[in-house]
Amino acid sequence: MITVAQISDTHIRRPGLKAYGRVDTAAHLAAAVSHLNSLRPAPDIVLATGDLVDFGEAAEFAHFQRIVAPLAAPLWPIPGNHDGPAFWQAFPDAAARRRAEGEGYLVETGPLRVVLFDSTVPGAPFGDALDPDGGSRRLDWLDTVLAAAPERPVLLALHHPPFATGIAHMDRQNLRQPERLAAVLEHHPQVLAVTCGHVHRSVATQFAGRPALICPSPAHAVALDLDPDGAPGFAMEPPGLLMHAWRDTGGRFGSLVSHVVPVGSFPGPFPFYAADGSLLG
């Protein structure tokens, strides 16, 4: 089994500052790191799918790096709309892979390939499947990477969801031209799931005929408001992350199952059965 943990939308600010004057995002991220380190089996890698900081400042990225330094598993990030051009300077290993590979980069863990796709548009809250100049280099790169190993299972990660959630103010900031991304994926059945962030909620649907997921934030949640005229807002719901577990089940690409994991300390686990095998009353 291969396990890939995913965090997203941590929105770290400078030390001592809270997001929106209320959310201690640094404390929430530290709790997520501690939770990830406590998991058994330990994650093989951790994905961070964007909006890691709030204003794209070098001081924010330095603060983020200090908080995640205790992570036992290697961290592989992709930028979100809040991260800005300083993102790649803050993550030199990821930047080196991106320079070597193209418009995104690839992480391999055992048979599983994790493809990190940069969906950002400089200065814009929304994303795009096409390049900021309207070209197709991103999609051409993705097609080439997937075609290079058609028998290897893939988890595709990006920041902006390529589907609508019904939360209107967030849907206006989603991935534009998602049909262009879907057209690439239609040629690559080894892509088992698409996972992203941006919406600060656990959401599941289908995209291009496969599961599509949004990772919750380990800090604040975007309020679940399905009113088309609803005002943007957030709620302090239980923080969370995703855990993707791939197994070789004997099929062509194996099986990928994704779990929503609440971050925190909870009572248990408690046994269902007594030592003699009887169900506890």
C-alpha positions as a Markdown table, in Angstrom:
| # | Residue | x | y | z |
|---|---|---|---|---|
| 1 | Met | 0.0 | 0.0 | 0.0 |
| 2 | Ile | 1.1 | 3.5 | -0.8 |
| 3 | Thr | -0.4 | 6.4 | 1.2 |
| 4 | Val | -0.4 | 10.0 | 0.0 |
| 5 | Ala | -1.6 | 12.6 | 2.6 |
| 6 | Gln | -2.9 | 15.9 | 1.3 |
| 7 | Ile | -3.2 | 19.3 | 3.0 |
| 8 | Ser | -4.4 | 22.5 | 1.4 |
| 9 | Asp | -5.2 | 26.1 | 2.0 |
| 10 | Thr | -3.2 | 26.7 | 5.1 |
| 11 | His | -3.1 | 30.5 | 4.5 |
| 12 | Ile | -0.1 | 31.2 | 6.8 |
| 13 | Arg | 0.6 | 34.8 | 7.7 |
| 14 | Arg | 3.6 | 36.4 | 9.3 |
| 15 | Pro | 4.4 | 35.2 | 12.8 |
| 16 | Gly | 1.9 | 36.4 | 15.3 |
| 17 | Leu | -0.8 | 37.4 | 12.8 |
| 18 | Lys | -4.2 | 35.7 | 12.4 |
| 19 | Ala | -6.1 | 35.4 | 9.2 |
| 20 | Tyr | -9.1 | 37.8 | 9.1 |
| 21 | Gly | -8.2 | 38.8 | 12.7 |
| 22 | Arg | -9.6 | 35.5 | 14.0 |
| 23 | Val | -8.0 | 32.4 | 12.5 |
| 24 | Asp | -4.6 | 31.2 | 14.0 |
| 25 | Thr | -3.6 | 29.4 | 10.8 |
| 26 | Ala | -0.1 | 28.7 | 12.1 |
| 27 | Ala | -1.5 | 26.8 | 15.1 |
| 28 | His | -3.8 | 24.9 | 12.9 |
| 29 | Leu | -1.0 | 23.9 | 10.5 |
| 30 | Ala | 1.2 | 22.8 | 13.4 |
| 31 | Ala | -1.6 | 20.6 | 14.7 |
| 32 | Ala | -1.9 | 19.1 | 11.2 |
| 33 | Val | 1.8 | 18.3 | 11.1 |
| 34 | Ser | 1.6 | 16.7 | 14.5 |
| 35 | His | -1.5 | 14.6 | 13.3 |
| 36 | Leu | 0.3 | 13.5 | 10.1 |
| 37 | Asn | 3.3 | 12.4 | 12.1 |
| 38 | Ser | 1.1 | 10.3 | 14.4 |
| 39 | Leu | -0.6 | 8.4 | 11.6 |
| 40 | Arg | 0.2 | 4.7 | 11.2 |
| 41 | Pro | 1.2 | 3.7 | 8.7 |
| 42 | Ala | 3.0 | 6.9 | 8.1 |
| 43 | Pro | 2.2 | 8.7 | 4.8 |
| 44 | Asp | 4.7 | 8.1 | 2.1 |
| 45 | Ile | 4.5 | 11.7 | 0.9 |
| 46 | Val | 2.5 | 14.8 | 1.7 |
| 47 | Leu | 0.9 | 17.0 | -1.0 |
| 48 | Ala | 0.2 | 20.6 | -0.3 |
| 49 | Thr | -2.3 | 21.8 | -2.9 |
| 50 | Gly | -1.9 | 25.6 | -2.8 |
| 51 | Asp | -2.7 | 28.7 | -0.9 |
| 52 | Leu | 0.0 | 27.8 | 1.6 |
| 53 | Val | 0.4 | 31.4 | 2.6 |
| 54 | Asp | -2.0 | 34.4 | 2.4 |
| 55 | Phe | -0.2 | 37.2 | 0.7 |
| 56 | Gly | 2.7 | 35.5 | -1.1 |
| 57 | Glu | 5.4 | 37.1 | 1.1 |
| 58 | Ala | 8.8 | 35.6 | 1.7 |
| 59 | Ala | 8.3 | 36.0 | 5.5 |
| 60 | Glu | 5.1 | 34.0 | 5.3 |
| 61 | Phe | 6.8 | 31.2 | 3.3 |
| 62 | Ala | 9.6 | 31.2 | 5.9 |
| 63 | His | 7.0 | 30.8 | 8.6 |
| 64 | Phe | 5.3 | 28.0 | 6.7 |
| 65 | Gln | 8.6 | 26.2 | 6.3 |
| 66 | Arg | 9.4 | 26.4 | 10.1 |
| 67 | Ile | 6.0 | 24.9 | 10.9 |
| 68 | Val | 6.2 | 22.0 | 8.5 |
| 69 | Ala | 9.9 | 21.3 | 9.3 |
| 70 | Pro | 9.0 | 18.5 | 11.7 |
| 71 | Leu | 7.1 | 16.5 | 9.0 |
| 72 | Ala | 8.4 | 13.0 | 8.8 |
| 73 | Ala | 7.2 | 12.5 | 5.2 |
| 74 | Pro | 8.5 | 14.6 | 2.3 |
| 75 | Leu | 6.3 | 17.5 | 1.4 |
| 76 | Trp | 5.6 | 18.3 | -2.3 |
| 77 | Pro | 3.7 | 21.5 | -3.0 |
| 78 | Ile | 1.8 | 23.2 | -5.9 |
| 79 | Pro | 0.9 | 26.9 | -5.9 |
| 80 | Gly | -2.5 | 28.4 | -5.3 |
| 81 | Asn | -3.7 | 31.9 | -6.2 |
| 82 | His | -2.6 | 33.4 | -2.9 |
| 83 | Asp | 1.0 | 32.1 | -3.2 |
| 84 | Gly | 2.4 | 34.4 | -6.0 |
| 85 | Pro | 5.8 | 34.3 | -7.7 |
| 86 | Ala | 7.7 | 33.8 | -4.4 |
| 87 | Phe | 6.3 | 30.3 | -4.2 |
| 88 | Trp | 8.9 | 28.6 | -6.3 |
| 89 | Gln | 11.7 | 30.4 | -4.5 |
| 90 | Ala | 10.4 | 29.0 | -1.2 |
| 91 | Phe | 10.5 | 25.4 | -2.5 |
| 92 | Pro | 13.7 | 24.9 | -4.4 |
| 93 | Asp | 13.4 | 21.1 | -4.7 |
| 94 | Ala | 10.0 | 21.4 | -6.3 |
| 95 | Ala | 11.2 | 24.3 | -8.5 |
| 96 | Ala | 14.2 | 22.3 | -9.7 |
| 97 | Arg | 11.8 | 19.5 | -10.8 |
| 98 | Arg | 9.5 | 21.9 | -12.5 |
| 99 | Arg | 12.4 | 23.5 | -14.4 |
| 100 | Ala | 13.6 | 20.1 | -15.5 |
| 101 | Glu | 10.2 | 18.7 | -16.4 |
| 102 | Gly | 8.1 | 21.6 | -17.8 |
| 103 | Glu | 4.9 | 23.2 | -16.7 |
| 104 | Gly | 4.4 | 21.1 | -13.5 |
| 105 | Tyr | 6.3 | 18.2 | -12.0 |
| 106 | Leu | 6.1 | 14.6 | -11.2 |
| 107 | Val | 6.6 | 12.7 | -7.9 |
| 108 | Glu | 6.9 | 8.9 | -8.0 |
| 109 | Thr | 6.4 | 6.7 | -4.9 |
| 110 | Gly | 6.5 | 3.0 | -5.7 |
| 111 | Pro | 4.2 | 2.3 | -8.7 |
| 112 | Leu | 2.1 | 5.4 | -8.1 |
| 113 | Arg | 2.8 | 8.6 | -10.0 |
| 114 | Val | 1.6 | 11.9 | -8.5 |
| 115 | Val | 1.4 | 14.6 | -11.1 |
| 116 | Leu | 1.3 | 18.2 | -9.8 |
| 117 | Phe | -0.3 | 20.6 | -12.3 |
| 118 | Asp | 0.1 | 24.4 | -11.9 |
| 119 | Ser | -3.3 | 25.9 | -12.6 |
| 120 | Thr | -2.5 | 29.4 | -11.4 |
| 121 | Val | -2.9 | 32.6 | -13.4 |
| 122 | Pro | -0.7 | 35.5 | -12.1 |
| 123 | Gly | -2.7 | 38.1 | -10.3 |
| 124 | Ala | -6.0 | 36.3 | -10.7 |
| 125 | Pro | -8.0 | 34.3 | -8.1 |
| 126 | Phe | -9.2 | 31.8 | -10.7 |
| 127 | Gly | -7.2 | 29.2 | -12.5 |
| 128 | Asp | -7.0 | 28.0 | -16.1 |
| 129 | Ala | -6.2 | 24.8 | -17.9 |
| 130 | Leu | -4.4 | 26.8 | -20.5 |
| 131 | Asp | -1.3 | 28.9 | -20.0 |
| 132 | Pro | -1.7 | 32.5 | -18.8 |
| 133 | Asp | -0.9 | 33.6 | -22.4 |
| 134 | Gly | -3.6 | 31.3 | -23.8 |
| 135 | Gly | -1.1 | 28.7 | -25.0 |
| 136 | Ser | -1.4 | 24.9 | -24.4 |
| 137 | Arg | 2.1 | 24.2 | -22.9 |
| 138 | Arg | 0.5 | 23.1 | -19.6 |
| 139 | Leu | -1.8 | 20.6 | -21.3 |
| 140 | Asp | 0.9 | 19.4 | -23.8 |
| 141 | Trp | 3.2 | 18.8 | -20.8 |
| 142 | Leu | 0.6 | 16.8 | -19.0 |
| 143 | Asp | -0.3 | 14.8 | -22.0 |
| 144 | Thr | 3.4 | 14.0 | -22.6 |
| 145 | Val | 4.0 | 13.0 | -18.9 |
| 146 | Leu | 1.0 | 10.7 | -18.9 |
| 147 | Ala | 1.8 | 9.1 | -22.2 |
| 148 | Ala | 5.3 | 8.3 | -21.0 |
| 149 | Ala | 4.0 | 5.6 | -18.6 |
| 150 | Pro | 0.5 | 4.5 | -19.7 |
| 151 | Glu | 0.5 | 1.5 | -17.4 |
| 152 | Arg | 1.4 | 3.3 | -14.2 |
| 153 | Pro | -1.5 | 4.6 | -11.9 |
| 154 | Val | -1.7 | 8.4 | -11.5 |
| 155 | Leu | -3.1 | 10.8 | -8.9 |
| 156 | Leu | -3.4 | 14.3 | -10.5 |
| 157 | Ala | -3.2 | 17.2 | -8.1 |
| 158 | Leu | -3.9 | 20.9 | -8.8 |
| 159 | His | -5.2 | 23.9 | -6.8 |
| 160 | His | -8.3 | 25.0 | -8.6 |
| 161 | Pro | -11.3 | 22.6 | -8.9 |
| 162 | Pro | -12.3 | 21.8 | -12.5 |
| 163 | Phe | -15.9 | 21.6 | -11.5 |
| 164 | Ala | -18.6 | 23.7 | -9.8 |
| 165 | Thr | -19.5 | 23.1 | -6.1 |
| 166 | Gly | -22.6 | 25.2 | -5.9 |
| 167 | Ile | -20.9 | 27.8 | -3.7 |
| 168 | Ala | -21.2 | 30.6 | -6.1 |
| 169 | His | -18.5 | 33.0 | -4.9 |
| 170 | Met | -16.0 | 30.1 | -5.1 |
| 171 | Asp | -17.2 | 28.7 | -8.4 |
| 172 | Arg | -16.4 | 32.0 | -10.0 |
| 173 | Gln | -12.8 | 31.3 | -9.1 |
| 174 | Asn | -12.5 | 27.8 | -10.3 |
| 175 | Leu | -10.5 | 26.3 | -13.1 |
| 176 | Arg | -11.4 | 27.9 | -16.4 |
| 177 | Gln | -11.7 | 25.8 | -19.6 |
| 178 | Pro | -11.9 | 22.6 | -17.7 |
| 179 | Glu | -13.1 | 20.8 | -20.8 |
| 180 | Arg | -9.6 | 21.2 | -22.2 |
| 181 | Leu | -8.2 | 19.3 | -19.2 |
| 182 | Ala | -10.9 | 16.7 | -19.5 |
| 183 | Ala | -10.0 | 16.2 | -23.1 |
| 184 | Val | -6.5 | 15.2 | -22.1 |
| 185 | Leu | -7.6 | 12.9 | -19.4 |
| 186 | Glu | -9.9 | 11.0 | -21.7 |
| 187 | His | -6.8 | 9.6 | -23.4 |
| 188 | His | -5.3 | 8.4 | -20.1 |
| 189 | Pro | -7.4 | 5.9 | -18.1 |
| 190 | Gln | -4.5 | 5.4 | -15.6 |
| 191 | Val | -5.4 | 8.8 | -14.0 |
| 192 | Leu | -7.4 | 7.3 | -11.1 |
| 193 | Ala | -8.5 | 10.6 | -9.5 |
| 194 | Val | -8.2 | 14.3 | -9.6 |
| 195 | Thr | -7.6 | 16.1 | -6.3 |
| 196 | Cys | -7.5 | 19.8 | -5.6 |
| 197 | Gly | -8.0 | 22.5 | -2.9 |
| 198 | His | -9.1 | 26.2 | -3.0 |
| 199 | Val | -12.7 | 25.7 | -1.6 |
| 200 | His | -11.7 | 24.8 | 2.0 |
| 201 | Arg | -14.3 | 22.0 | 2.1 |
| 202 | Ser | -14.4 | 18.3 | 1.6 |
| 203 | Val | -16.2 | 17.9 | -1.7 |
| 204 | Ala | -16.5 | 14.8 | -4.0 |
| 205 | Thr | -17.9 | 14.5 | -7.5 |
| 206 | Gln | -16.8 | 13.1 | -10.9 |
| 207 | Phe | -14.7 | 14.8 | -13.6 |
| 208 | Ala | -13.8 | 13.3 | -16.9 |
| 209 | Gly | -15.3 | 10.0 | -15.7 |
| 210 | Arg | -13.2 | 9.6 | -12.6 |
| 211 | Pro | -13.4 | 10.7 | -8.9 |
| 212 | Ala | -12.7 | 14.4 | -8.3 |
| 213 | Leu | -12.0 | 15.6 | -4.8 |
| 214 | Ile | -11.5 | 18.9 | -2.9 |
| 215 | Cys | -9.3 | 18.7 | 0.2 |
| 216 | Pro | -10.6 | 20.5 | 3.3 |
| 217 | Ser | -8.4 | 23.1 | 5.1 |
| 218 | Pro | -6.7 | 22.3 | 8.3 |
| 219 | Ala | -7.8 | 25.7 | 9.4 |
| 220 | His | -11.1 | 27.5 | 8.5 |
| 221 | Ala | -13.8 | 26.3 | 6.1 |
| 222 | Val | -15.6 | 28.2 | 3.5 |
| 223 | Ala | -19.2 | 28.3 | 4.7 |
| 224 | Leu | -21.5 | 25.9 | 3.0 |
| 225 | Asp | -23.9 | 28.4 | 1.4 |
| 226 | Leu | -25.7 | 27.1 | -1.8 |
| 227 | Asp | -27.6 | 30.3 | -2.2 |
| 228 | Pro | -26.6 | 31.7 | -5.6 |
| 229 | Asp | -26.6 | 35.2 | -4.0 |
| 230 | Gly | -24.8 | 34.1 | -0.8 |
| 231 | Ala | -22.1 | 36.4 | 0.5 |
| 232 | Pro | -18.6 | 35.0 | 1.0 |
| 233 | Gly | -17.9 | 33.8 | 4.5 |
| 234 | Phe | -16.1 | 31.2 | 6.6 |
| 235 | Ala | -16.8 | 29.0 | 9.5 |
| 236 | Met | -14.6 | 27.3 | 12.1 |
| 237 | Glu | -15.7 | 23.8 | 11.3 |
| 238 | Pro | -13.5 | 20.8 | 12.3 |
| 239 | Pro | -10.2 | 21.0 | 10.4 |
| 240 | Gly | -9.2 | 18.2 | 8.1 |
| 241 | Leu | -7.0 | 16.7 | 5.4 |
| 242 | Leu | -7.2 | 13.9 | 2.9 |
| 243 | Met | -5.4 | 10.5 | 2.9 |
| 244 | His | -5.2 | 8.7 | -0.5 |
| 245 | Ala | -4.4 | 5.0 | -0.2 |
| 246 | Trp | -3.3 | 3.1 | -3.3 |
| 247 | Arg | -3.3 | -0.7 | -3.4 |
| 248 | Asp | -2.3 | -3.2 | -6.0 |
| 249 | Thr | -5.6 | -5.1 | -6.2 |
| 250 | Gly | -4.6 | -7.2 | -9.2 |
| 251 | Gly | -6.4 | -5.0 | -11.8 |
| 252 | Arg | -4.8 | -3.0 | -14.5 |
| 253 | Phe | -4.1 | 0.1 | -12.4 |
| 254 | Gly | -4.9 | -1.0 | -8.8 |
| 255 | Ser | -7.3 | 0.8 | -6.5 |
| 256 | Leu | -7.2 | 4.3 | -5.1 |
| 257 | Val | -9.4 | 5.1 | -2.0 |
| 258 | Ser | -9.5 | 8.5 | -0.4 |
| 259 | His | -10.3 | 9.2 | 3.2 |
| 260 | Val | -11.3 | 12.5 | 4.9 |
| 261 | Val | -9.3 | 12.7 | 8.1 |
| 262 | Pro | -10.4 | 15.2 | 10.8 |
| 263 | Val | -7.4 | 16.8 | 12.5 |
| 264 | Gly | -7.3 | 16.6 | 16.3 |
| 265 | Ser | -7.2 | 14.4 | 19.3 |
| 266 | Phe | -10.3 | 12.2 | 19.8 |
| 267 | Pro | -11.2 | 9.4 | 22.3 |
| 268 | Gly | -10.4 | 5.9 | 21.1 |
| 269 | Pro | -9.9 | 3.7 | 19.3 |
| 270 | Phe | -11.9 | 1.4 | 21.5 |
| 271 | Pro | -12.4 | -2.4 | 21.0 |
| 272 | Phe | -15.7 | -3.8 | 19.6 |
| 273 | Tyr | -15.1 | -7.2 | 21.0 |
| 274 | Ala | -14.0 | -8.8 | 24.3 |
| 275 | Ala | -11.0 | -11.1 | 24.6 |
| 276 | Asp | -13.3 | -14.1 | 24.1 |
| 277 | Gly | -14.6 | -12.7 | 20.8 |
| 278 | Ser | -18.0 | -11.6 | 22.1 |
| 279 | Leu | -19.4 | -8.3 | 21.1 |
| 280 | Leu | -19.1 | -5.8 | 24.0 |
| 281 | Gly | -22.4 | -4.7 | 25.5 |
